[in-house]
């Protein structure tokens, strides 16, 4: 039996040091606390990398590690990808992975409740949420053994497919897509409708707003939730959309927020001179211009992700509430 092949992808990090400051006399106590906090985060992350690598050295696998920013080609030749960082690391890695390679996320720097409470009056001491990360250093070896021995299987997460002028973009969104003017203070002007089997099943919505966000179920607890959306069961194949800060909702206000069901797609047309489609944050974007058409759907290849037991158990709790929301929102 051949040895399993594993690729470890490491979060790109910035090095913080006192030498970056203007000198000790200008450092206030909160600044000093923040520098110490950042330096500690760097140490914790590096310690997590060393810990995980030492574990891999004891396992029957062939493995190598690479900083994520140095990755430029799609990943095909491995049996498992392990990301060490947080949700952002896993999201960035997902852009290089098709539906054949499963991913295990290691949260290398989880938030410490006692630290947040102690420093809440001075700095923001939150660390990594790690929503999509199944493990920390505390249970990495146990979960890895379960994966290697076939005792656990990955979940299949829906991703977003984007077509611009009928051409499919090479990057699929695991979290969300934002269509907006590159300047956040500028107005975005566009129209959209929901389609099923190439036939319209919703009215055409004309919008002047701050843009349009579409999220997967995995991304529904991120920016979508912050904007007033609702969490979806993470295994749902539907997409959730929301027009950001509409200027004149008018009679179509009920269509500013809704669902694109798994058998449907959204067709949008952009009417500003400049525009951009941002995928899973600000680092990956595609420029658009007036007259461009955009199709959004859940027809992208799924991503296989090992999820935490805690996250898996929340699926059933969310299902009933989600079905009620779905019934209200899906009027077409």
N, C-alpha and C positions, 0 to 999 in steps of 0.2 A: 504493500500500500504506500503510495507516494505521500511525502510530507506536505502538510497544508502550507499554503503560501499566504503571508499576511503583510499588509502595508500599514505602517503607523504614520498618520499625518499630524504634524505638530502645529499648534496655533502660532502665527507670527506674533512676535512680542516687541514692544518698545522698551528700551532700557532707561530707567529713571535713576538719576543720581543727583546728589547735592551740587555737583559741578554744573548742572544746568541752571541753577539759580543765579541771581545777581549778587549773591554773597550773603553770609550769615546775618548781617545787620538788617537785611530787608526781608528776612523770612519771619512771618508772623507765626504764632502758635498753630492756627489751623493749617497753614501751609506746611509746617513741619510735620504735623500729624498726617497730612495727605501724602507727603513724600515717604514717610515711614510706611504708610499703608500700601502705597504702590510698590515699594521695595519688597515688602513682605509678600505681596501677591506674586511678584516675579519669582521669589524664592520658592514659594509654595508650588507654583506651576513647574518650575525646573525640577523640584523634588519629585513631583508626580511623574514627570517624564522618566526620570532615572528609575523610579520604583517600577513603573510599567515595563520598561526595557529589561530590568532584572528578572521580572516574572517571565517575560517571553524567552529569555535565555534558558529557562528551565523547562520549556515546553517543546513538544515534538513538532515544531513549526520552523519554516524558513521565513525570516522577516527582515525588513529594512525600514528605516524611518526617514522622513523627509519633511522639511518645513513647507507648509502649504503654499506659501508664495512662490516656491521653486517648482511647483507642479504646473505643467503646461499641456500635458497630453491626457486624453481620456484613460481611465483605469479599466483594464480588461484582464490582466494576467495574474490576478490574485483571488484567493478564496474568501478573504475577509479584510475589510478596512477598519482600522481603529483610529478614531480621531481623539486627540488629547488637547482639550481647551474647554470650549463651552458650546452653546447652541450656534453661535456665529461660525465656529470652526466646522461644525457638522454641516451647516448650510452651505458654506463655501465649498467644502469637499463634495457635496452632493452634485454640484455642477459638472463634476468630472466622472460621475458614476452612472451607469445605466441600470437596468432592472435585473441584472444577473449577479451583482456583487453586494452582499449585505454589509451593513455598517453598524459598528458599536461605538457609541460616544462615551468618552470618559470626561466627566466634569473635573478638571484639574484644580479648580479654585472655587469650591462652593461657598456661598454666603454663610457667615457664622452669626447666628442670631444674637449671641451675647456681645459680639463685637459691634454690631449695628446698634444695639441698645446702649452700649457704653459710649459710643462716639456720635450718637444721633444729633446732639446739639452743636457739633463742631464740623463734621464732614459727612459726606455720603459714603458709608462704609460697606455698601452692598458689593457683592462680588459677582459670581456667575450663577444665573438661575438654573441652567442645565436642564430645561424642560424636556428636551429630546435626548439627553444623555442618560443612559441606563445605569451607569455606575460611577463611583468615585474610587479612589485608591483603596477604600475600605472593603469593597466587594468585587474589585476587578478580577482577581484570580478565580474566585468562585464562579462568576458569570462566564468568564472565558472558558473555564473547564467545561461548563454546561454546554457551551456553543461547540467546542471542539469534539465533545462526545455525543453531540446530537440530541441533547436533552431539552434544548430550547430552540424555538424557531423565530425568525424575524417577522415583524408585522409589515404589511404592505401599505405604504402611505401614498396618497394621491398627490400628484404634481400638476402644475399648470403648463399647458402648451400655448404658445403665442405665435400667431401668424401675422406678418406685416405684408400687406399687398400680396397675399396668398403664398408668401414664402415663410416656412417654419423656422423660427429662431432656434439656434443650437442649444441654448440654455433653457432648462426647465426650472420653474420656481417651486421650491418645496414649501416656502412660507407664504409669500404674497407677491403681487405685481402692483406697481403704482404707475399710472399714466398721468403725467403732469407737465406743466411748463418747467424748464430748467431753473427759472428764477422763482423761488417760493412766494414772492410777493406779487407775481403776475397772475392774471386770470387765465384759466384753462377753459377752452371752448371746444366742445365735442358733442356728438350724439351717439346713442347706443340703443340696441334692442336685443331681446332674447330670441333665439331661434331653436327650432327642433326639426330635424330632418330637412334642413334648409328652408323651412317655412317659418315666418315670424309668428311668435306666440305671445308677444307683448307689444304694447304701443311703443312708438319711437319716442325716446326721451332726448330732448335738447337741453344741454347743460352749460351754464357758465358758473364755474366753481373753482375750487383749488385742486381739482383732479379727481381721478377715479381709482379706487383701490379694490383689488380682488384678492381674496385669500383662500388658501386651502383650509381643511379642518385643522391641520397641524399649526397653521399660522393664525387661526382664529383667536388664539389667546394672546397674540402679540399686538401689533399696531391696530388691528381691526377691533379688538376688545377695548383698547384705550380710546378709540374714536366713537364708542357707543354700540359696537356690534356685540355679538354673543358667542360664547364658546360652543364649538361643535364637537361631537364625538370624534376622536382623532382618526378613526378608521372610515369616516364618512367619505364618500366619493363626490359629494357636492362641493360647490364653491360658494363663497359668500362675497357679495359686492356692496360697496358703499360709495356714493358720491360725497366727496369731501367739501364741506362748507358751501353748499349750493347758494347762489345769490338770489335766485327767484324760483323756489320749488314749484309754486303755483299749483295747478291741478294735478301735476304728476308727482307730488311729494311722496306718495305711497310707493313709487318706483325708484326712489333714491337709495333704497337699501333693500336687498333681497337675496335670493339664492339662484344660482345657475345649477340646475340638477345635472346628474351625471350624463344624461342623454341629450343635454342641451349645450348651446354655446352662446357667447355674447359677441355681437358684431358692433364695432365702434368705428366712428370716423372722426379724425382729428381736424380742427379748423383753425389752429393757430400757426403762425409762421414757424415757430420753434416748438419742440416738444421732446419728451423722452419717456421711454419705458424702463422703469427701474425694477430689477429682479432681485428679490431677497435682500433689499437694502440699497445702498447708493453706489456700491463698487461696480456692479454689473449693470450697464444700461445700454439702450439702443436708441439712437436719435431718430425722430420722426418729424415730418413737416406737413403743412396744410394739404388736405386731400388724401392722406394716407389712411388706409383701412386696416383695422386690427381685429383679429378673431381670437377669442380667449375661450379655452375649454379645459376639461380634465382628461383629455385624450393623450396626455403625455405618458411615457413609461413610468410605472410606479417605482418607488424607492423602498428597498428592504431595509428596515431599521429595527434593531433590537431595542425594545422599550422597557422602561422600569416596570416592576410589578405594580407600583403605586399608580403609575399612569394608566396601565391596562385596567385596573379596577375602577377607575373613574369613568370608563366608557359606558358602563351600564347605568351609572348614576346620571350621566348627561343625556342618555338616549331618550328618555321620556320627555324631558324638558325640550330637547331639540325637536322632537316630532311635533310638539305643540307649536313651536316657533315656525317650523317648516309649513305647517298647515295654514298659519296666518299669512306668511310671506309669499308662498307659492300660489298666486291667484291666476296663473296662466300655465 
